């Protein structure tokens, strides 16, 4: 059984279109610097389904991806030239992890956060909880299916 997740990103940094344009439509999901989010990534398995969420400006679920490589050390933490450098993380003692994801689908129309808040079946979704800021979130299979259904209807 696959797991279900939501990954948040700022579209100005990395968007669903960037993922679709990546070689083999695949990339590593780096830069997570929150222990709870890191620990959730460690639970991800190959084949897990991902809701791709654009945050900050016009927050919305914009498409789907799939986990294609399980958690491994985030090498961007070791490079002082990288935006997400962490001097406390080293190759010998990595502090942060990343996973690889592959593009699956871009929704014809984004599903904005205000709209999702009106959907009764999503009432318990972590994304919709006040103050929820985690960039990696678990999603139930039912929540995932509701969002996919809504995306097909909106398109």
HELIX and SHEET records of a PDB file:
HELIX    1   1 UNK A   16  UNK A   21  1                                   6    
HELIX    2   2 UNK A   23  UNK A   25  5                                   3    
HELIX    3   3 UNK A   35  UNK A   43  1                                   9    
HELIX    4   4 UNK A   75  UNK A   78  5                                   4    
HELIX    5   5 UNK A  113  UNK A  116  1                                   4    
HELIX    6   6 UNK A  120  UNK A  122  5                                   3    
HELIX    7   7 UNK A  126  UNK A  128  5                                   3    
HELIX    8   8 UNK A  141  UNK A  154  1                                  14    
SHEET    1   A 6 UNK A  26  UNK A  29  0                                        
SHEET    2   A 6 UNK A  97  UNK A 112 -1                                        
SHEET    3   A 6 UNK A  60  UNK A  73 -1                                        
SHEET    4   A 6 UNK A  49  UNK A  55 -1                                        
SHEET    5   A 6 UNK A   4  UNK A  10  1                                        
SHEET    6   A 6 UNK A 136  UNK A 138 -1                                        
END                                                                             
